[in-house]
Amino acid sequence: EELDEYLKMFRKRYQLEEVLDHMERMQNLKVLIIGDTILDEYQIASTLGKSSKDPILALKYQSHELYAGARWL
């Protein structure tokens, strides 16, 4: 869903010929990319209670969400 929204915005902002022109001009560039892919994963849970013997919460899994991390807007 997030990717679809981004692609719609990108298509409105840039014409195909403009993108192809930029790609052609970059054809002979030598590029080195250093880094890791960052994924942010969130586990959503509800609290069932607290253990009487240990300071630990008992949780029940509900769902999870995965996002491309380190986005700078």
Beta strands, then each sheet from edge to edge (+ up, - down):
strand 1: 39-50
strand 2: 57-68
sheet 1: 1+ 2-
end
